[in-house]
Amino acid sequence: MKLATIKQFDKIRSIFKKYKKVFPHIRMDYLKRQIKSKNVIFEKEVVLIKGQYQRKVNLGNKTFDKGTFIIHQIANGHQGNGKAKTVLNKFINSINNKIILTVRKSNIIARRFYERNYFKKVGKIFWLNNKIEGVIYERR
């Protein structure tokens, strides 16, 4: 897997801007911090932002142990070309731990993608004072 560099920031930012409706909350300072912290994979024009819990965490109606990985965002520069699946599976195969992610319940395209890639729905989460419902997915 190829980690993103700060020199690739503009290209990565342009991918997220392409999907502004899906990623309205991505802040550029957050993106730069994640790149500098080596939490951003950028390969085949696919961006995957990851993290690993340093302690036990409550998320929605579930609890996840220290060491659990979380995928914060994944975006493909050219949706539908299969490259996001390739990068996702490369990431999954590079670690030996549980992986979780959250997605808006209304984001059917993303939910189908995760389900086709063997993520299982394990819980619910709500954002914006319970105005936006989300789904928690897990893969071991």
Helices and strands as residue ranges (DSSP letters): G 6-8, H 9-18, H 28-36, E 40-43, E 46-52, E 57-59, E 62-64, E 69-76, H 83-94, E 99-104, H 108-116, E 120-127, E 132-139
